[in-house]
Amino acid sequence: MKKTILYLFLSLLAFQNVSIAGGVGDILGAEPVVSPDWDAKIYPNPNEGVFSIMVSGSSAALNVLVFNVIGEKVYELPILGDHGAKIDLSNLEKGLYVVQILDEKRGEVRTLRMQVK
């Protein structure tokens, strides 16, 4: 039941294009979230904590932020768009996580869900 409620909550956040990260697009509404013209994918998803992020359509410096279900930041990594990154978070507990990819200069954020099994 908890997983179902959590999944619905995360789906609603993604559908509403709400950002969890402070600063750009913060939930309190300090700055609006701008939908990016670039795309990002996580694979494999679900995974066992080791996954890749593929960004296409942006060569900007981006920040990858990973949040647990209660909104705590558990990981952060700067990357270059169009290069992507391989990330090892196998030390994380099993469950759902929110991954945000931020282009702070342009005020753009892409929010994705990821499951560690």
Summary of the structure (lengths in Angstrom):
residues: 117
radius of gyration: 13.4
end to end distance: 17.2
largest distance: 40.9
contacts: 337
relative contact order: 0.27
helix: 13%
strand: 44%
